[in-house]
């Protein structure tokens, strides 16, 4: 599990790259490169406030290397109050 100050989602990953998606740590954030098709699905999930999972790694890998889970949680309005 990795916490991050920010996330960058790039929909410029080519299907011919051989990757489902790629993630990397950038300073204190995370950059996730996904295909344009996955970007459309991610946008729709964000609009509908639904959880979304991105599987990273090579297309032909036996086991995916990692997953990026976007989860909606209850809003804690008392956090960092004042």
C-alpha positions as CSV (number, residue, x, y, z in Angstrom):
1,X,0.0,0.0,0.0
2,X,1.4,3.4,-1.0
3,X,-0.1,6.7,0.1
4,X,0.5,9.7,-2.1
5,X,0.1,13.5,-2.0
6,X,-1.1,13.5,-5.6
7,X,-1.9,11.2,-8.6
8,X,-1.3,11.8,-12.3
9,X,-3.2,9.7,-14.8
10,X,-1.9,9.8,-18.3
11,X,-4.0,8.2,-21.1
12,X,-1.2,8.2,-23.6
13,X,0.0,4.6,-23.2
14,X,-0.1,2.8,-26.5
15,X,-1.7,-0.6,-26.7
16,X,1.3,-1.8,-28.7
17,X,3.6,-1.1,-25.8
18,X,3.0,-4.5,-24.3
19,X,1.8,-3.1,-21.0
20,X,-1.7,-3.1,-19.4
21,X,-0.6,0.0,-17.5
22,X,2.5,1.4,-15.9
23,X,2.9,3.1,-12.5
24,X,5.8,5.0,-11.1
25,X,6.5,7.1,-8.0
26,X,7.2,10.8,-8.8
27,X,8.5,12.8,-5.9
28,X,5.7,12.4,-3.3
29,X,3.0,11.3,-5.8
30,X,2.2,8.5,-8.2
31,X,2.0,8.6,-12.0
32,X,-0.1,6.0,-13.7
33,X,0.1,5.6,-17.5
34,X,-3.0,3.9,-19.0
35,X,-4.4,3.4,-22.5
36,X,-7.0,5.8,-23.9
37,X,-9.7,3.2,-23.5
38,X,-8.9,2.8,-19.7
39,X,-8.8,6.6,-19.4
40,X,-12.4,6.8,-20.7
41,X,-13.5,4.1,-18.2
42,X,-11.6,5.9,-15.4
43,X,-13.3,9.2,-16.2
44,X,-16.7,7.5,-16.2
45,X,-16.0,5.9,-12.8
46,X,-15.0,9.2,-11.3
47,X,-18.1,11.0,-12.6
48,X,-20.3,8.2,-11.1
49,X,-18.1,8.1,-7.9
50,X,-17.5,4.4,-8.3
51,X,-14.4,2.5,-7.2
52,X,-12.0,1.6,-10.0
53,X,-9.0,-0.7,-10.3
54,X,-6.1,-0.4,-12.8
55,X,-4.0,-3.5,-13.3
56,X,-0.4,-2.7,-14.1
57,X,2.3,-4.9,-15.7
58,X,3.0,-6.6,-19.0
59,X,0.1,-7.9,-21.0
60,X,1.6,-11.4,-21.2
61,X,2.7,-11.7,-17.6
62,X,1.4,-14.6,-15.6
63,X,0.7,-12.5,-12.5
64,X,0.1,-8.8,-12.6
65,X,2.8,-6.9,-10.9
66,X,0.6,-4.4,-9.1
67,X,-2.9,-2.8,-8.9
68,X,-3.9,0.8,-8.5
69,X,-7.2,0.9,-6.5
70,X,-9.3,4.1,-6.5
71,X,-11.7,3.9,-3.6
72,X,-14.4,6.3,-2.5
73,X,-14.6,6.5,1.3
74,X,-16.8,8.4,3.8
75,X,-15.9,12.0,4.1
76,X,-14.4,12.7,7.5
77,X,-15.1,16.4,8.1
78,X,-13.4,16.4,11.5
79,X,-10.0,15.6,9.9
80,X,-7.4,18.4,10.3
81,X,-10.2,20.8,11.5
82,X,-9.0,24.2,12.6
